[in-house]
Amino acid sequence: MTTPNEILKEVKTRFTPLMHDEDDKLASLLKQALRMYQDRAGYLKRIEITSRDDATTRPDDMLALVGIVDRTDDLVYCADLGSKLSVHLTSCTPFPLVMTYLANLADLDPDSGTVPPEIIGIVANYLEALIAIPNTDRIRRVSIAGKLDVSNLADEQTLYQRKVDLEADMANRRAIIPAYTIYSAGGV
């Protein structure tokens, strides 16, 4: 299980030298990378609900409710009321239920939150692109001030294009919202 700060720590090792190394700025870029993935692709999370009491509990990391299905994959009518869920259960609703929701990645705790394994690579690459822009600018300024050659540094347009390409890659990974059965399997 990888935390956001573990991703940041790994990405920092990709830079030699890392001149854009202020903790608050790097934390902001980390949050920006997670939010960009959340906004461009989204991450669907599924949890199992085994009892009626658990059916109204809203997960802490829920950004938006997608839906709830019962054991037979029939839709269970529900609404997100902010602090809790309103779930329409009948006496014949077969448990367990499966809730699908969009997870809030941007507000993961940096030290204890878990980044889903399948998105670590793209988030790390995007974070690297975000850090590279100001880091390369600082290296360029120092090099010019010291009258050193800067021809080996990537230009600003190339750095921004990498960022844009990664954003497009995120959009191509868009979470697909599942279709739900409207009618009950029992014909009710």
C-alpha positions, 0 to 999 in steps of 0.5 A: 500500500503506497501513500501519497508521500511515498509517491512524492519521495520516489519522484524526488529521487528522479531529479538531480539536482532538485532545486524546487524542494520546498515541502509546502510547494511539493505537497501542493503539487502532489495534491494537484497531481491527485486532483488532476487524476480524480478530475480527468479519469476518476477512480471507482471504488466498490465496497460490500455492505453486509447488513442493513445498519451499514447501508446508510453509512457514507464512506469517508472517501466518497466523492460521488455515489454511482449506485448500489446493487444487490446480490442479484445485480439489481439496482437498489434505489439510493440517494446521497444525503451528504452525511449519510445515505438513504437506501430503499431496502425491502424485506426481500432485498438480498444481501450482500449489497455492493456500493460503487462510488467515485473516490476522493483522491485529492483529499487522501491523507498524505501519510496514511492514505492509500493510492490505488496501485493501478494509478501510482505510475501515471500519478507519479509521472504527472507529479514529475512533470509538474515538478520539472517545470519550476525545477528546470526554470530554477536550474536554467536561471542559476546556469545563466547567472553562472554563464553556463551552457543551458542547451542541454535543458528541456525548453518550457514548451517541451515540459508543458507538452509533457504535462498536457500529454499526461493529462490526455493519458489520464482522460483516456483512462476514464472510469467507466460508470457501470450500467444498472438493471432497472427491473427486479430479477423477481419481476417485482 
